[in-house]
């Protein structure tokens, strides 16, 4: 399912989705049941349901049942455990409730959930914004490792330009809902043509020399390879 295909679906079922997600009262009847197209490994948005009475295995597998008609419960569990292990969560987490997880563990679980259908394109919207700096680094190191291993294309959305510069191959800078500049990371960081981008870089790197040092070190390592 592409973004263009998803938008009409979301608009048509906006009220049902709102009731189900935010009010917890919507239960589709057989007549009103929404058929979700089977995925082709396309677009998926990174996230984890935060319903307090839901276990991690429910959050990871049950949401995907309509897409997995050909998979048995045992097969779903096996893949879920494999993905949890991949993101650094032991099998003991499988039956824990989502409310028992820390912020970093929730993000790891969100990555595991997204990997269940082997997406080709993953949207990551502010996935580290609520995490401590040390946890941010762990999550992003894990994310980059998995992204390379799975060979996924990722759209990483963030206000943290320092973080973006350390993990992205290309950067698009937006202002007032429009892209004001885009290009390879090195071009945006060192040869920016937009005044807005230059102000962003000054506010980030002049206040955080350590991040700039990491970026320069990463750049030199790439040049050596």
C-alpha positions as CSV (number, residue, x, y, z in Angstrom):
1,X,0.0,0.0,0.0
2,X,1.4,3.4,-1.0
3,X,0.9,6.7,0.8
4,X,-1.4,7.8,-2.0
5,X,-3.5,4.6,-1.6
6,X,-3.6,5.0,2.2
7,X,-4.9,8.6,2.4
8,X,-8.4,7.9,0.9
9,X,-8.8,4.9,3.2
10,X,-7.9,7.0,6.3
11,X,-10.2,9.8,5.2
12,X,-13.2,7.4,4.6
13,X,-12.8,5.6,7.9
14,X,-11.6,8.6,10.0
15,X,-14.4,8.4,12.6
16,X,-14.0,4.6,13.1
17,X,-10.3,4.9,13.5
18,X,-10.6,7.8,15.9
19,X,-13.1,5.9,18.1
20,X,-11.1,2.7,18.1
21,X,-7.7,4.2,18.8
22,X,-8.5,7.1,21.1
23,X,-11.8,6.2,22.8
24,X,-11.4,2.5,22.8
25,X,-15.1,1.9,22.1
26,X,-15.2,0.9,18.4
27,X,-15.6,-2.8,17.7
28,X,-16.3,-3.5,14.0
29,X,-19.2,-5.8,13.3
30,X,-19.0,-8.4,10.5
31,X,-21.0,-6.1,8.3
32,X,-18.9,-3.0,9.0
33,X,-15.6,-4.8,9.2
34,X,-12.8,-3.0,7.2
35,X,-10.8,-5.2,4.9
36,X,-7.2,-4.2,5.0
37,X,-5.2,-4.9,1.8
38,X,-2.5,-7.5,2.2
39,X,0.9,-5.8,2.4
40,X,3.5,-6.1,-0.2
41,X,6.2,-5.1,2.2
42,X,5.4,-1.4,1.4
43,X,4.9,1.6,3.6
44,X,4.6,1.1,7.4
45,X,4.7,3.8,10.1
46,X,6.7,3.0,13.2
47,X,4.7,2.8,16.4
48,X,3.5,0.6,19.3
49,X,-0.1,0.5,20.7
50,X,0.0,1.8,24.3
51,X,-3.2,0.2,25.6
52,X,-2.3,-0.6,29.2
53,X,-4.1,-4.0,29.4
54,X,-2.5,-5.2,26.2
55,X,0.5,-7.6,26.3
56,X,3.5,-7.1,24.1
57,X,2.6,-10.2,22.1
58,X,-0.9,-8.8,21.5
59,X,0.5,-5.5,20.4
60,X,2.9,-7.0,18.0
61,X,0.8,-9.9,16.5
62,X,-2.9,-9.4,16.9
63,X,-2.9,-6.0,15.1
64,X,-1.6,-7.8,12.0
65,X,-4.0,-10.8,12.0
66,X,-6.1,-9.4,9.1
67,X,-2.9,-9.2,7.0
68,X,-1.7,-12.6,7.9
69,X,-4.5,-15.0,6.9
70,X,-2.1,-17.5,5.7
71,X,0.0,-17.6,8.9
72,X,-0.9,-19.7,12.0
73,X,-0.7,-18.4,15.5
74,X,2.5,-20.4,16.1
75,X,4.1,-18.9,13.0
76,X,3.3,-15.4,14.1
77,X,4.7,-16.1,17.6
78,X,7.9,-17.5,16.1
79,X,8.4,-14.4,14.0
80,X,7.5,-12.1,16.8
81,X,10.1,-13.7,19.1
82,X,12.7,-13.5,16.3
83,X,12.1,-9.8,15.9
84,X,12.1,-9.1,19.6
85,X,15.5,-10.9,19.8
86,X,16.7,-8.8,16.9
87,X,15.9,-5.6,18.7
88,X,17.5,-6.7,22.0
89,X,14.4,-7.8,23.9
90,X,14.5,-11.3,25.5
91,X,11.6,-13.8,25.0
92,X,10.6,-13.0,28.6
93,X,9.2,-9.7,27.4
94,X,6.7,-11.5,25.1
95,X,3.9,-11.8,27.8
96,X,4.6,-8.5,29.6
97,X,2.1,-5.7,29.4
98,X,3.0,-2.6,27.3
99,X,2.6,-0.5,30.4
100,X,5.5,-2.3,32.1
101,X,8.0,-1.3,29.4
102,X,10.3,1.7,29.6
103,X,10.5,4.3,26.9
104,X,13.5,2.7,25.3
105,X,11.9,-0.8,25.4
106,X,8.7,0.6,23.8
107,X,10.7,1.9,20.9
108,X,12.5,-1.4,20.5
109,X,9.2,-3.2,20.5
110,X,7.9,-0.7,18.0
111,X,10.7,-1.6,15.7
112,X,10.1,-5.3,16.2
113,X,6.4,-4.7,15.4
114,X,7.2,-2.8,12.2
115,X,9.5,-5.6,11.1
116,X,6.8,-8.2,11.3
117,X,5.6,-7.6,7.7
118,X,9.1,-7.0,6.4
119,X,8.5,-3.5,5.0
120,X,10.5,-2.0,2.2
121,X,9.8,1.6,3.3
122,X,9.6,2.6,7.0
123,X,8.4,6.0,8.3
124,X,10.0,7.0,11.6
125,X,8.4,10.1,13.0
126,X,10.2,11.5,16.1
127,X,11.0,8.1,17.4
128,X,13.6,9.4,19.9
129,X,12.0,12.7,21.0
130,X,10.8,11.4,24.4
131,X,13.9,9.4,25.3
132,X,17.0,10.3,27.3
133,X,20.1,11.1,25.3
134,X,21.9,7.9,26.3
135,X,18.8,5.8,25.3
136,X,18.5,7.8,22.0
137,X,22.0,6.7,21.0
138,X,21.2,3.0,21.8
139,X,18.0,3.1,19.8
140,X,19.5,4.8,16.8
141,X,22.5,2.5,16.7
142,X,20.1,-0.4,16.8
143,X,17.9,1.2,14.2
144,X,20.8,1.8,11.7
145,X,22.1,-1.7,12.2
146,X,18.7,-3.3,11.5
147,X,18.1,-0.9,8.5
148,X,21.3,-2.1,6.9
149,X,20.7,-5.7,7.7
150,X,17.1,-5.6,6.3
151,X,18.0,-3.3,3.4
152,X,15.0,-1.0,4.1
153,X,14.5,2.5,2.9
154,X,13.6,4.8,5.9
155,X,12.1,8.2,6.1
156,X,13.4,9.6,9.4
157,X,11.4,12.7,10.6
158,X,13.0,14.7,13.4
159,X,13.6,18.2,14.7
160,X,17.0,17.1,15.9
161,X,19.3,18.1,13.0
162,X,22.3,16.8,14.9
163,X,20.8,13.4,15.2
164,X,19.7,13.4,11.5
165,X,23.1,14.3,10.3
166,X,24.6,11.3,12.0
167,X,22.3,8.6,10.5
168,X,20.8,9.9,7.2
169,X,22.3,9.7,3.7
170,X,20.1,12.5,2.5
171,X,18.4,15.4,4.3
172,X,15.3,17.5,3.3
173,X,14.8,20.7,5.4
174,X,11.2,21.9,5.8
175,X,9.9,25.2,6.8
176,X,6.2,26.2,7.1
177,X,5.2,22.9,5.5
178,X,7.5,23.2,2.4
179,X,10.9,21.8,1.6
180,X,13.3,24.7,1.4
181,X,16.4,22.6,0.7
182,X,17.4,19.0,0.1
183,X,20.5,17.0,-0.8
184,X,23.2,14.7,0.4
185,X,24.0,15.0,4.1
186,X,27.5,16.5,3.5
187,X,26.1,19.1,1.1
188,X,23.4,20.2,3.6
189,X,25.7,20.3,6.6
190,X,28.8,22.0,5.0
191,X,27.4,23.7,1.9
192,X,23.9,24.8,2.7
193,X,22.3,27.4,0.4
194,X,19.3,28.2,2.6
195,X,19.4,30.9,5.2
196,X,16.9,28.9,7.3
197,X,19.1,25.8,7.2
198,X,22.2,27.8,8.1
199,X,20.4,29.2,11.2
200,X,19.4,25.6,12.2
201,X,23.0,24.4,11.9
202,X,24.3,27.3,14.0
203,X,21.8,26.6,16.7
204,X,22.7,22.9,16.8
205,X,26.4,22.6,16.2
206,X,27.6,25.7,17.9
207,X,25.9,24.5,21.1
208,X,26.9,20.8,20.6
209,X,30.5,20.5,19.5
210,X,30.6,16.8,20.6
211,X,27.9,16.0,18.0
212,X,29.9,17.9,15.3
213,X,33.0,15.9,16.3
214,X,31.0,12.6,15.9
215,X,29.8,13.7,12.5
216,X,33.3,14.7,11.3
217,X,34.7,11.3,12.6
218,X,31.9,9.4,10.8
219,X,32.7,11.4,7.6
220,X,36.4,10.6,7.8
221,X,35.6,6.9,8.3
222,X,33.4,6.8,5.2
223,X,36.2,8.5,3.2
224,X,38.7,5.8,4.3
225,X,36.3,3.0,3.2
